[in-house]
Amino acid sequence: MRPLDDLHDCPQTRRTFLQAGAAAAITAVGAPRARAADESPLAVALIGCGNQGRGVAKAMAAVPGVRLAAVCDPDGARCDQARTELGVERAVTDMRRLLDDDAIAAVIVATPDHWHAPAAILACNAGKHVYVEKPCSHTFDEARQLLATAQRTGLVVQHGTQSRSNPLIARAVSLVREGAIGEVLVAKAWNVQRRKNIGHEQPSDPPPGVDYDLWVGPVPFHPFQANRFHYNWRWWHAFGCGDVGNDGTHEIDYARWGLAADALPTRVSGLGGKYFFDDDQEFPDTATLAFEYGDTAGAATRKQIVFEMRLWSGNYPHNCDSGVEFHGTDGMLFVSKRGKLELTDGKNKRQELPEPAAPLLTGSHQADFIAAIREHRRPRADMTEAYRSVALVHLGNIAVRLGRSLTVDPATGRIHADDEANALLKSPYRPGHWAAPATPT
């Protein structure tokens, strides 16, 4: 595995002639452009018509100048539901029909996790901008491939970590970075909730109207089973990333944002397992992860992110099911996407919040995606940020799954002297499948 600047990504598809035009149009993403933004209608298609996908599509449609052009899902009933609910005329089961449509400028990828990176890479190679739900990949290797593809094509790829567009969380991050609690050494994040038992099931026939082979896509085939299909696919190694990758991605992301951990960690530890549930799910219901940064020669300061997950509890820190505490040498700042922000000094005394030094963020995460396309700039949750955050998801899951700590090369993400762990960085694919990204060399 080599550094990203030397990484090969997926091979060209039949529509890669669009790449040159797309790259020219989005030259140097992130740099301001002098010319006026293009205000022509932007056609957006939805790939993955579950609750999250339809919700994102509704928010996208509310952005001025956006037109929802089509929906796609291998479940025909979901496709029809989304077409009616979102008021679009076109519905297809195979995403290739949308990627081949030159009139579609951008896609929302809200599929199960195992499709996130393959679909996003295919879309970029077809010249489409991409809003990809979190986590942006099913494995660490896929995140690197998607980042490399976004860099190569110059297209806008927005990650569905909406906290990057949350004014309260952005204010908290600003306070931390402006020194409100001194030098910040530790960020502690959590996801605590009571999940449902998914029971025990046996393989069966898929529901009528579902193209199950298409739903499985490029990963090794697993027969249909009711409790690893809609929504519950999250709890299976073949299709999801567990709740560390589901809800945990959000808290891990803004913990890393505030801590200014702008690289990969050097050491990862994880403990956990199924402490509570007796069912078929493969991922832990309990986990404690720790990520250390800066444990390298020449590093000025070491920093740490801690993440706790309990999926059987209703007892929340600060009465919030999710949140982050930033611990500094002069105090502690707590923030949650549930709308809480608190500041305490070094003696645990509550402090008044200072006035923001900069204007608060405005506009939704979806509006920022559209603005980034029109203004030829990076979105708030671009693929560099997505890659660094989901790396923690994947490395943490590997540490828990193997029951041991990992020593990581922050330049490549490769795990030192651990072939078994390194094998889990990669994605197994069905040989010759049309959606399987090429393996980097």
C-alpha positions as a Markdown table, in Angstrom:
| # | Residue | x | y | z |
|---|---|---|---|---|
| 1 | Met | 0.0 | 0.0 | 0.0 |
| 2 | Arg | 1.5 | 3.3 | -1.1 |
| 3 | Pro | 0.9 | 6.9 | -0.1 |
| 4 | Leu | -2.2 | 8.5 | -1.8 |
| 5 | Asp | -0.2 | 10.6 | -4.2 |
| 6 | Asp | 1.1 | 7.4 | -5.8 |
| 7 | Leu | -2.2 | 5.4 | -5.6 |
| 8 | His | -3.8 | 3.8 | -8.6 |
| 9 | Asp | -7.6 | 3.7 | -8.5 |
| 10 | Cys | -10.3 | 2.0 | -10.5 |
| 11 | Pro | -10.0 | 1.5 | -14.3 |
| 12 | Gln | -11.8 | 3.7 | -16.8 |
| 13 | Thr | -15.4 | 2.9 | -17.6 |
| 14 | Arg | -17.1 | 3.4 | -20.9 |
| 15 | Arg | -18.0 | 7.0 | -20.0 |
| 16 | Thr | -14.7 | 8.3 | -18.9 |
| 17 | Phe | -14.5 | 10.7 | -21.8 |
| 18 | Leu | -16.5 | 12.9 | -19.5 |
| 19 | Gln | -13.7 | 13.1 | -17.0 |
| 20 | Ala | -11.6 | 15.5 | -18.9 |
| 21 | Gly | -14.4 | 18.0 | -19.2 |
| 22 | Ala | -15.3 | 17.5 | -15.5 |
| 23 | Ala | -11.8 | 18.0 | -14.3 |
| 24 | Ala | -11.4 | 21.1 | -16.4 |
| 25 | Ala | -14.6 | 22.6 | -15.0 |
| 26 | Ile | -13.5 | 21.9 | -11.4 |
| 27 | Thr | -9.8 | 22.8 | -11.7 |
| 28 | Ala | -8.2 | 23.2 | -8.3 |
| 29 | Val | -11.2 | 22.4 | -6.3 |
| 30 | Gly | -11.2 | 24.6 | -3.2 |
| 31 | Ala | -9.7 | 27.7 | -4.9 |
| 32 | Pro | -12.0 | 30.7 | -5.3 |
| 33 | Arg | -13.2 | 31.4 | -8.8 |
| 34 | Ala | -13.7 | 34.9 | -10.1 |
| 35 | Arg | -16.5 | 34.2 | -12.5 |
| 36 | Ala | -20.2 | 34.1 | -11.4 |
| 37 | Ala | -21.6 | 30.8 | -10.3 |
| 38 | Asp | -23.6 | 28.8 | -12.8 |
| 39 | Glu | -27.3 | 29.1 | -11.8 |
| 40 | Ser | -28.7 | 26.7 | -14.4 |
| 41 | Pro | -30.9 | 23.9 | -13.0 |
| 42 | Leu | -28.9 | 21.0 | -11.6 |
| 43 | Ala | -30.3 | 17.5 | -12.2 |
| 44 | Val | -29.7 | 15.1 | -9.2 |
| 45 | Ala | -30.5 | 11.4 | -9.0 |
| 46 | Leu | -31.0 | 9.3 | -5.9 |
| 47 | Ile | -29.3 | 5.9 | -5.7 |
| 48 | Gly | -30.7 | 4.0 | -2.7 |
| 49 | Cys | -34.3 | 4.7 | -1.7 |
| 50 | Gly | -34.4 | 3.9 | 2.0 |
| 51 | Asn | -35.5 | 6.4 | 4.7 |
| 52 | Gln | -32.1 | 8.1 | 4.8 |
| 53 | Gly | -31.9 | 8.4 | 1.0 |
| 54 | Arg | -35.4 | 9.8 | 0.7 |
| 55 | Gly | -34.6 | 12.3 | 3.5 |
| 56 | Val | -31.4 | 13.5 | 1.8 |
| 57 | Ala | -33.2 | 13.7 | -1.5 |
| 58 | Lys | -35.9 | 15.9 | 0.0 |
| 59 | Ala | -33.3 | 18.2 | 1.6 |
| 60 | Met | -31.5 | 18.4 | -1.8 |
| 61 | Ala | -34.7 | 19.2 | -3.7 |
| 62 | Ala | -35.3 | 22.1 | -1.3 |
| 63 | Val | -32.1 | 23.8 | -2.5 |
| 64 | Pro | -32.9 | 26.4 | -5.1 |
| 65 | Gly | -31.9 | 25.4 | -8.6 |
| 66 | Val | -32.0 | 21.7 | -7.9 |
| 67 | Arg | -34.2 | 19.2 | -9.8 |
| 68 | Leu | -34.6 | 15.6 | -8.7 |
| 69 | Ala | -34.4 | 13.7 | -12.0 |
| 70 | Ala | -34.6 | 10.1 | -11.0 |
| 71 | Val | -34.5 | 7.4 | -8.3 |
| 72 | Cys | -32.8 | 4.0 | -8.3 |
| 73 | Asp | -33.1 | 0.9 | -6.1 |
| 74 | Pro | -33.0 | -2.8 | -6.8 |
| 75 | Asp | -36.1 | -3.2 | -4.6 |
| 76 | Gly | -38.9 | -2.3 | -7.0 |
| 77 | Ala | -41.4 | -1.4 | -4.2 |
| 78 | Arg | -38.9 | 1.0 | -2.7 |
| 79 | Cys | -38.3 | 2.5 | -6.1 |
| 80 | Asp | -42.0 | 3.1 | -6.6 |
| 81 | Gln | -42.4 | 4.6 | -3.1 |
| 82 | Ala | -39.6 | 7.0 | -3.7 |
| 83 | Arg | -40.8 | 8.0 | -7.1 |
| 84 | Thr | -44.3 | 8.9 | -5.7 |
| 85 | Glu | -43.0 | 10.5 | -2.4 |
| 86 | Leu | -40.4 | 12.6 | -4.2 |
| 87 | Gly | -42.5 | 13.4 | -7.2 |
| 88 | Val | -40.0 | 12.3 | -9.9 |
| 89 | Glu | -40.9 | 10.6 | -13.2 |
| 90 | Arg | -38.1 | 8.2 | -13.7 |
| 91 | Ala | -37.3 | 5.2 | -11.5 |
| 92 | Val | -34.8 | 2.4 | -12.4 |
| 93 | Thr | -33.4 | -0.6 | -10.6 |
| 94 | Asp | -29.9 | -0.5 | -12.1 |
| 95 | Met | -27.7 | 2.5 | -11.4 |
| 96 | Arg | -25.8 | 2.1 | -14.7 |
| 97 | Arg | -28.8 | 3.6 | -16.5 |
| 98 | Leu | -28.5 | 6.8 | -14.5 |
| 99 | Leu | -24.7 | 7.0 | -14.7 |
| 100 | Asp | -25.0 | 6.7 | -18.5 |
| 101 | Asp | -27.4 | 9.7 | -18.6 |
| 102 | Asp | -25.4 | 12.9 | -19.5 |
| 103 | Ala | -28.3 | 15.1 | -18.3 |
| 104 | Ile | -27.7 | 14.0 | -14.6 |
| 105 | Ala | -25.0 | 16.2 | -13.0 |
| 106 | Ala | -24.9 | 14.7 | -9.5 |
| 107 | Val | -26.0 | 11.6 | -7.6 |
| 108 | Ile | -26.9 | 10.9 | -4.0 |
| 109 | Val | -25.4 | 7.5 | -2.9 |
| 110 | Ala | -27.6 | 6.2 | 0.0 |
| 111 | Thr | -27.2 | 2.5 | -0.5 |
| 112 | Pro | -26.0 | -0.1 | 2.0 |
| 113 | Asp | -22.4 | 0.5 | 3.1 |
| 114 | His | -20.9 | -2.1 | 0.8 |
| 115 | Trp | -22.1 | -0.1 | -2.2 |
| 116 | His | -21.0 | 3.3 | -1.0 |
| 117 | Ala | -17.5 | 3.5 | -2.5 |
| 118 | Pro | -18.1 | 1.3 | -5.6 |
| 119 | Ala | -21.2 | 3.4 | -6.6 |
| 120 | Ala | -19.4 | 6.7 | -5.8 |
| 121 | Ile | -16.3 | 5.7 | -7.8 |
| 122 | Leu | -18.5 | 4.7 | -10.8 |
| 123 | Ala | -20.3 | 8.0 | -10.6 |
| 124 | Cys | -17.1 | 10.0 | -10.5 |
| 125 | Asn | -15.8 | 8.1 | -13.5 |
| 126 | Ala | -19.1 | 8.9 | -15.3 |
| 127 | Gly | -18.5 | 12.6 | -14.6 |
| 128 | Lys | -21.0 | 13.0 | -11.8 |
| 129 | His | -20.6 | 14.9 | -8.6 |
| 130 | Val | -21.4 | 12.7 | -5.6 |
| 131 | Tyr | -23.1 | 13.1 | -2.2 |
| 132 | Val | -22.2 | 9.8 | -0.5 |
| 133 | Glu | -23.7 | 8.8 | 2.8 |
| 134 | Lys | -21.6 | 7.8 | 5.8 |
| 135 | Pro | -19.4 | 5.9 | 6.1 |
| 136 | Cys | -18.1 | 6.6 | 2.7 |
| 137 | Ser | -16.7 | 3.1 | 2.4 |
| 138 | His | -17.1 | -0.5 | 3.6 |
| 139 | Thr | -13.4 | -0.9 | 4.2 |
| 140 | Phe | -10.3 | 1.3 | 4.7 |
| 141 | Asp | -8.9 | 0.4 | 1.2 |
| 142 | Glu | -12.2 | 1.6 | -0.5 |
| 143 | Ala | -11.9 | 4.9 | 1.3 |
| 144 | Arg | -8.4 | 5.4 | -0.2 |
| 145 | Gln | -9.7 | 4.5 | -3.6 |
| 146 | Leu | -12.6 | 6.9 | -3.4 |
| 147 | Leu | -10.3 | 9.7 | -2.2 |
| 148 | Ala | -7.9 | 9.0 | -5.1 |
| 149 | Thr | -10.8 | 9.0 | -7.6 |
| 150 | Ala | -12.1 | 12.3 | -6.3 |
| 151 | Gln | -8.7 | 13.9 | -6.4 |
| 152 | Arg | -8.1 | 12.6 | -10.0 |
| 153 | Thr | -11.4 | 13.7 | -11.4 |
| 154 | Gly | -11.6 | 17.0 | -9.5 |
| 155 | Leu | -15.4 | 16.4 | -8.9 |
| 156 | Val | -17.2 | 17.5 | -5.8 |
| 157 | Val | -17.7 | 14.6 | -3.4 |
| 158 | Gln | -19.5 | 15.5 | -0.2 |
| 159 | His | -19.6 | 13.0 | 2.8 |
| 160 | Gly | -22.9 | 12.6 | 4.7 |
| 161 | Thr | -21.3 | 13.7 | 8.0 |
| 162 | Gln | -23.9 | 16.5 | 8.5 |
| 163 | Ser | -22.3 | 17.8 | 11.7 |
| 164 | Arg | -19.8 | 19.6 | 9.4 |
| 165 | Ser | -22.7 | 21.9 | 8.5 |
| 166 | Asn | -24.1 | 22.2 | 12.1 |
| 167 | Pro | -23.6 | 25.8 | 13.4 |
| 168 | Leu | -23.4 | 24.7 | 17.0 |
| 169 | Ile | -20.8 | 22.0 | 16.4 |
| 170 | Ala | -18.8 | 24.4 | 14.2 |
| 171 | Arg | -18.8 | 27.0 | 17.0 |
| 172 | Ala | -17.6 | 24.4 | 19.5 |
| 173 | Val | -14.8 | 23.4 | 17.2 |
| 174 | Ser | -13.8 | 27.1 | 16.8 |
| 175 | Leu | -13.8 | 27.6 | 20.5 |
| 176 | Val | -11.5 | 24.6 | 21.0 |
| 177 | Arg | -9.2 | 25.6 | 18.3 |
| 178 | Glu | -9.1 | 29.2 | 19.6 |
| 179 | Gly | -7.7 | 28.0 | 22.9 |
| 180 | Ala | -10.9 | 28.2 | 25.1 |
| 181 | Ile | -9.7 | 25.2 | 27.1 |
| 182 | Gly | -6.0 | 25.4 | 26.6 |
| 183 | Glu | -4.1 | 22.8 | 24.7 |
| 184 | Val | -6.5 | 20.0 | 23.8 |
| 185 | Leu | -5.1 | 16.5 | 24.4 |
| 186 | Val | -8.1 | 14.2 | 24.5 |
| 187 | Ala | -11.5 | 14.0 | 22.8 |
| 188 | Lys | -14.0 | 11.6 | 24.2 |
| 189 | Ala | -17.0 | 10.7 | 22.0 |
| 190 | Trp | -19.9 | 8.3 | 22.6 |
| 191 | Asn | -22.9 | 6.6 | 21.0 |
| 192 | Val | -25.3 | 5.2 | 23.7 |
| 193 | Gln | -28.7 | 3.9 | 22.8 |
| 194 | Arg | -31.0 | 0.8 | 23.1 |
| 195 | Arg | -31.0 | -1.1 | 19.8 |
| 196 | Lys | -33.4 | -3.9 | 18.9 |
| 197 | Asn | -32.7 | -7.6 | 18.9 |
| 198 | Ile | -32.7 | -8.8 | 15.2 |
| 199 | Gly | -33.4 | -12.4 | 16.2 |
| 200 | His | -32.2 | -15.6 | 14.5 |
| 201 | Glu | -33.2 | -16.3 | 10.9 |
| 202 | Gln | -32.4 | -18.7 | 8.1 |
| 203 | Pro | -31.8 | -18.0 | 4.4 |
| 204 | Ser | -35.0 | -17.7 | 2.4 |
| 205 | Asp | -36.2 | -16.4 | -0.9 |
| 206 | Pro | -36.0 | -12.6 | -1.4 |
| 207 | Pro | -39.3 | -10.6 | -1.6 |
| 208 | Pro | -41.0 | -10.4 | -5.0 |
| 209 | Gly | -39.8 | -7.4 | -7.0 |
| 210 | Val | -36.3 | -7.4 | -5.5 |
| 211 | Asp | -33.2 | -7.9 | -7.7 |
| 212 | Tyr | -31.2 | -9.5 | -4.9 |
| 213 | Asp | -28.2 | -10.2 | -7.0 |
| 214 | Leu | -28.0 | -6.6 | -7.9 |
| 215 | Trp | -28.5 | -5.6 | -4.2 |
| 216 | Val | -25.5 | -7.8 | -3.2 |
| 217 | Gly | -23.5 | -6.2 | -5.9 |
| 218 | Pro | -19.7 | -6.6 | -6.1 |
| 219 | Val | -19.1 | -8.3 | -2.7 |
| 220 | Pro | -19.1 | -12.1 | -2.3 |
| 221 | Phe | -22.6 | -13.5 | -2.5 |
| 222 | His | -24.6 | -14.3 | 0.6 |
| 223 | Pro | -28.1 | -15.8 | 0.2 |
| 224 | Phe | -31.0 | -13.6 | 1.2 |
| 225 | Gln | -31.9 | -13.6 | 4.9 |
| 226 | Ala | -34.7 | -11.4 | 6.3 |
| 227 | Asn | -32.6 | -10.0 | 9.2 |
| 228 | Arg | -29.7 | -8.9 | 7.0 |
| 229 | Phe | -31.7 | -7.1 | 4.4 |
| 230 | His | -33.2 | -3.6 | 4.8 |
| 231 | Tyr | -31.7 | -1.6 | 7.6 |
| 232 | Asn | -30.3 | -4.7 | 9.4 |
| 233 | Trp | -27.6 | -5.2 | 6.8 |
| 234 | Arg | -25.6 | -2.7 | 9.1 |
| 235 | Trp | -24.9 | -5.4 | 11.6 |
| 236 | Trp | -23.2 | -7.9 | 9.2 |
| 237 | His | -19.6 | -7.9 | 8.1 |
| 238 | Ala | -20.4 | -8.6 | 4.5 |
| 239 | Phe | -22.6 | -5.4 | 4.1 |
| 240 | Gly | -22.1 | -3.0 | 7.0 |
| 241 | Cys | -19.7 | -1.4 | 9.4 |
| 242 | Gly | -21.7 | -1.9 | 12.7 |
| 243 | Asp | -22.8 | 1.0 | 14.8 |
| 244 | Val | -19.3 | 2.3 | 15.0 |
| 245 | Gly | -19.7 | 3.0 | 11.3 |
| 246 | Asn | -23.4 | 3.9 | 11.5 |
| 247 | Asp | -24.1 | 6.5 | 14.2 |
| 248 | Gly | -20.5 | 6.5 | 15.5 |
| 249 | Thr | -19.1 | 8.0 | 12.3 |
| 250 | His | -20.7 | 11.4 | 13.2 |
| 251 | Glu | -19.2 | 11.7 | 16.7 |
| 252 | Ile | -15.8 | 10.3 | 15.6 |
| 253 | Asp | -15.8 | 12.9 | 12.8 |
| 254 | Tyr | -16.4 | 16.0 | 14.9 |
| 255 | Ala | -14.1 | 14.7 | 17.7 |
| 256 | Arg | -11.3 | 14.5 | 15.1 |
| 257 | Trp | -12.3 | 17.9 | 13.7 |
| 258 | Gly | -12.1 | 19.7 | 17.0 |
| 259 | Leu | -8.9 | 17.8 | 18.0 |
| 260 | Ala | -7.3 | 18.9 | 14.7 |
| 261 | Ala | -6.2 | 15.3 | 14.2 |
| 262 | Asp | -5.5 | 15.9 | 10.5 |
| 263 | Ala | -3.7 | 12.6 | 9.8 |
| 264 | Leu | -4.1 | 9.0 | 10.6 |
| 265 | Pro | -3.5 | 7.7 | 14.1 |
| 266 | Thr | -0.3 | 5.9 | 15.0 |
| 267 | Arg | -1.8 | 3.4 | 17.5 |
| 268 | Val | -5.3 | 1.9 | 17.8 |
| 269 | Ser | -6.8 | -0.1 | 20.6 |
| 270 | Gly | -10.2 | -1.6 | 20.9 |
| 271 | Leu | -12.2 | -3.9 | 23.3 |
| 272 | Gly | -15.7 | -5.1 | 22.9 |
| 273 | Gly | -18.1 | -7.7 | 21.8 |
| 274 | Lys | -21.7 | -8.9 | 22.1 |
| 275 | Tyr | -22.2 | -8.4 | 25.8 |
| 276 | Phe | -26.0 | -8.1 | 25.7 |
| 277 | Phe | -27.7 | -9.3 | 22.5 |
| 278 | Asp | -28.4 | -12.9 | 21.7 |
| 279 | Asp | -29.1 | -12.7 | 18.0 |
| 280 | Asp | -27.5 | -13.0 | 14.6 |
| 281 | Gln | -25.7 | -9.7 | 14.3 |
| 282 | Glu | -22.0 | -10.0 | 13.9 |
| 283 | Phe | -20.8 | -6.6 | 15.1 |
| 284 | Pro | -20.3 | -5.7 | 18.8 |
| 285 | Asp | -23.1 | -4.2 | 20.9 |
| 286 | Thr | -20.4 | -2.8 | 23.3 |
| 287 | Ala | -17.0 | -1.3 | 22.3 |
| 288 | Thr | -14.4 | 1.1 | 23.7 |
| 289 | Leu | -11.9 | 2.4 | 21.1 |
| 290 | Ala | -8.8 | 4.5 | 21.6 |
| 291 | Phe | -6.8 | 6.3 | 18.9 |
| 292 | Glu | -3.4 | 7.9 | 19.6 |
| 293 | Tyr | -1.9 | 10.5 | 17.3 |
| 294 | Gly | 1.7 | 11.8 | 17.2 |
| 295 | Asp | 3.5 | 8.9 | 18.6 |
| 296 | Thr | 6.3 | 9.3 | 16.1 |
| 297 | Ala | 9.8 | 10.8 | 16.0 |
| 298 | Gly | 9.6 | 14.6 | 16.1 |
| 299 | Ala | 6.0 | 14.8 | 17.1 |
| 300 | Ala | 5.5 | 17.8 | 19.5 |
| 301 | Thr | 2.4 | 16.4 | 21.3 |
| 302 | Arg | 0.5 | 13.2 | 21.6 |
| 303 | Lys | -3.3 | 13.4 | 21.4 |
| 304 | Gln | -6.0 | 10.8 | 21.8 |
| 305 | Ile | -9.6 | 10.1 | 20.7 |
| 306 | Val | -11.7 | 7.8 | 22.8 |
| 307 | Phe | -15.0 | 6.4 | 21.5 |
| 308 | Glu | -17.5 | 4.5 | 23.6 |
| 309 | Met | -20.5 | 2.5 | 22.3 |
| 310 | Arg | -23.2 | 0.8 | 24.3 |
| 311 | Leu | -26.3 | -0.4 | 22.4 |
| 312 | Trp | -28.2 | -1.7 | 25.3 |
| 313 | Ser | -28.4 | 1.4 | 27.6 |
| 314 | Gly | -30.6 | 4.4 | 28.1 |
| 315 | Asn | -28.2 | 6.1 | 30.5 |
| 316 | Tyr | -26.5 | 8.9 | 28.6 |
| 317 | Pro | -23.6 | 11.1 | 29.5 |
| 318 | His | -24.9 | 14.8 | 29.9 |
| 319 | Asn | -28.3 | 13.3 | 29.1 |
| 320 | Cys | -27.3 | 13.0 | 25.4 |
| 321 | Asp | -27.2 | 9.7 | 23.5 |
| 322 | Ser | -24.3 | 11.1 | 21.5 |
| 323 | Gly | -21.7 | 13.8 | 22.0 |
| 324 | Val | -18.1 | 14.7 | 22.4 |
| 325 | Glu | -16.1 | 16.1 | 25.4 |
| 326 | Phe | -12.9 | 18.0 | 24.5 |
| 327 | His | -10.4 | 17.9 | 27.4 |
| 328 | Gly | -7.7 | 20.6 | 27.5 |
| 329 | Thr | -5.1 | 21.7 | 29.9 |
| 330 | Asp | -7.4 | 24.6 | 31.0 |
| 331 | Gly | -10.8 | 23.1 | 31.0 |
| 332 | Met | -13.4 | 21.0 | 29.2 |
| 333 | Leu | -15.9 | 21.7 | 26.4 |
| 334 | Phe | -18.9 | 19.4 | 25.8 |
| 335 | Val | -21.0 | 19.6 | 22.6 |
| 336 | Ser | -23.7 | 17.4 | 21.1 |
| 337 | Lys | -25.6 | 17.5 | 17.9 |
| 338 | Arg | -28.7 | 17.3 | 20.2 |
| 339 | Gly | -28.2 | 21.0 | 20.8 |
| 340 | Lys | -26.0 | 21.2 | 23.9 |
| 341 | Leu | -22.8 | 23.2 | 24.3 |
| 342 | Glu | -21.1 | 23.6 | 27.7 |
| 343 | Leu | -17.8 | 25.1 | 28.8 |
| 344 | Thr | -16.0 | 24.4 | 32.2 |
| 345 | Asp | -12.7 | 25.7 | 33.4 |
| 346 | Gly | -9.8 | 23.8 | 34.8 |
| 347 | Lys | -11.5 | 23.5 | 38.2 |
| 348 | Asn | -14.7 | 22.2 | 36.7 |
| 349 | Lys | -16.6 | 25.5 | 37.1 |
| 350 | Arg | -19.2 | 26.3 | 34.4 |
| 351 | Gln | -18.2 | 29.2 | 32.2 |
| 352 | Glu | -20.1 | 31.6 | 30.0 |
| 353 | Leu | -19.6 | 30.9 | 26.3 |
| 354 | Pro | -17.6 | 33.6 | 24.6 |
| 355 | Glu | -19.1 | 35.3 | 21.5 |
| 356 | Pro | -18.2 | 33.6 | 18.3 |
| 357 | Ala | -15.0 | 35.0 | 16.7 |
| 358 | Ala | -16.4 | 34.3 | 13.2 |
| 359 | Pro | -19.9 | 34.2 | 11.6 |
| 360 | Leu | -21.8 | 31.0 | 12.2 |
| 361 | Leu | -22.3 | 28.5 | 9.4 |
| 362 | Thr | -25.5 | 28.9 | 7.4 |
| 363 | Gly | -27.2 | 26.5 | 5.0 |
| 364 | Ser | -27.8 | 22.8 | 5.0 |
| 365 | His | -25.2 | 20.1 | 4.3 |
| 366 | Gln | -27.0 | 19.5 | 1.0 |
| 367 | Ala | -27.0 | 23.2 | 0.1 |
| 368 | Asp | -23.3 | 23.3 | 0.7 |
| 369 | Phe | -22.8 | 20.4 | -1.7 |
| 370 | Ile | -24.7 | 22.3 | -4.4 |
| 371 | Ala | -22.8 | 25.5 | -3.7 |
| 372 | Ala | -19.5 | 23.7 | -3.9 |
| 373 | Ile | -20.5 | 22.5 | -7.4 |
| 374 | Arg | -21.5 | 25.9 | -8.5 |
| 375 | Glu | -18.7 | 27.8 | -6.9 |
| 376 | His | -16.0 | 25.3 | -7.9 |
| 377 | Arg | -14.7 | 24.7 | -4.3 |
| 378 | Arg | -14.4 | 22.0 | -1.8 |
| 379 | Pro | -17.5 | 21.0 | 0.2 |
| 380 | Arg | -17.4 | 21.2 | 4.0 |
| 381 | Ala | -17.1 | 17.4 | 4.3 |
| 382 | Asp | -14.9 | 16.6 | 1.4 |
| 383 | Met | -13.2 | 13.3 | 0.8 |
| 384 | Thr | -10.0 | 14.2 | 2.6 |
| 385 | Glu | -12.0 | 14.7 | 5.8 |
| 386 | Ala | -14.1 | 11.7 | 5.1 |
| 387 | Tyr | -11.1 | 9.4 | 4.6 |
| 388 | Arg | -9.4 | 10.5 | 7.8 |
| 389 | Ser | -12.6 | 9.9 | 9.8 |
| 390 | Val | -13.8 | 6.6 | 8.4 |
| 391 | Ala | -10.2 | 5.3 | 8.8 |
| 392 | Leu | -10.9 | 5.4 | 12.5 |
| 393 | Val | -14.1 | 3.4 | 12.0 |
| 394 | His | -12.4 | 0.7 | 10.0 |
| 395 | Leu | -9.2 | 0.5 | 12.2 |
| 396 | Gly | -11.3 | 0.5 | 15.4 |
| 397 | Asn | -13.6 | -2.3 | 14.0 |
| 398 | Ile | -10.5 | -4.3 | 13.1 |
| 399 | Ala | -8.9 | -3.9 | 16.6 |
| 400 | Val | -12.1 | -5.1 | 18.3 |
| 401 | Arg | -12.7 | -7.9 | 15.9 |
| 402 | Leu | -9.1 | -9.3 | 16.4 |
| 403 | Gly | -8.9 | -8.4 | 20.0 |
| 404 | Arg | -5.6 | -6.6 | 19.9 |
| 405 | Ser | -4.0 | -3.2 | 19.5 |
| 406 | Leu | -2.7 | -2.0 | 16.1 |
| 407 | Thr | 0.4 | 0.0 | 15.3 |
| 408 | Val | -0.4 | 2.0 | 12.2 |
| 409 | Asp | 1.8 | 3.8 | 9.6 |
| 410 | Pro | 0.0 | 7.1 | 9.3 |
| 411 | Ala | 1.3 | 7.7 | 5.8 |
| 412 | Thr | -0.4 | 4.6 | 4.4 |
| 413 | Gly | -2.7 | 3.1 | 7.0 |
| 414 | Arg | -0.8 | -0.1 | 6.9 |
| 415 | Ile | -0.7 | -2.1 | 10.2 |
| 416 | His | 2.8 | -3.0 | 11.3 |
| 417 | Ala | 3.7 | -6.7 | 11.5 |
| 418 | Asp | 0.1 | -7.9 | 11.3 |
| 419 | Asp | -0.9 | -9.7 | 8.1 |
| 420 | Glu | -4.3 | -10.7 | 9.5 |
| 421 | Ala | -5.2 | -7.1 | 10.3 |
| 422 | Asn | -3.9 | -5.8 | 7.0 |
| 423 | Ala | -6.1 | -8.3 | 5.1 |
| 424 | Leu | -9.1 | -6.7 | 6.8 |
| 425 | Leu | -8.2 | -3.3 | 5.3 |
| 426 | Lys | -9.2 | -4.7 | 1.9 |
| 427 | Ser | -12.5 | -5.5 | 0.3 |
| 428 | Pro | -13.2 | -8.9 | -1.2 |
| 429 | Tyr | -15.1 | -8.8 | -4.4 |
| 430 | Arg | -16.8 | -11.2 | -6.7 |
| 431 | Pro | -14.4 | -11.9 | -9.6 |
| 432 | Gly | -15.1 | -9.8 | -12.7 |
| 433 | His | -18.0 | -7.9 | -11.2 |
| 434 | Trp | -18.7 | -4.7 | -13.1 |
| 435 | Ala | -18.8 | -2.6 | -10.0 |
| 436 | Ala | -15.7 | -3.8 | -8.3 |
| 437 | Pro | -13.0 | -1.1 | -8.0 |
| 438 | Ala | -9.6 | -2.1 | -9.1 |
| 439 | Thr | -7.2 | -3.0 | -6.3 |
| 440 | Pro | -4.4 | -0.4 | -5.8 |
| 441 | Thr | -0.9 | -1.7 | -6.5 |
